[in-house]
């Protein structure tokens, strides 16, 4: 995230929420560690991932430029 922020000063908080997804990556790599994911947590994780994908795609469409450039 630090590298991304160094390149794009406009990283929205909703993209910064991706840190939450790290816990799920660990849980899938090491099954049985941690608590099961609730439906609410699942929906939030999917929403975060979809938002990040949309944000990245919007930057790719602009050729890497930020909307403020």
C-alpha angles and dihedrals in degrees: 000000000000092000091049092050090049089059099036120035090187099069104145121226089244089063091047087058087078088094085078089063091062090074090057092049090054092046093053091047093050107032115201094032111114134000125312115266116255122224090250091053090047092052092048092050092050091048091051092049092048092049092049091050091051091048093050093046091051089055092047091052089053092051093250095307120131120236089249093054 
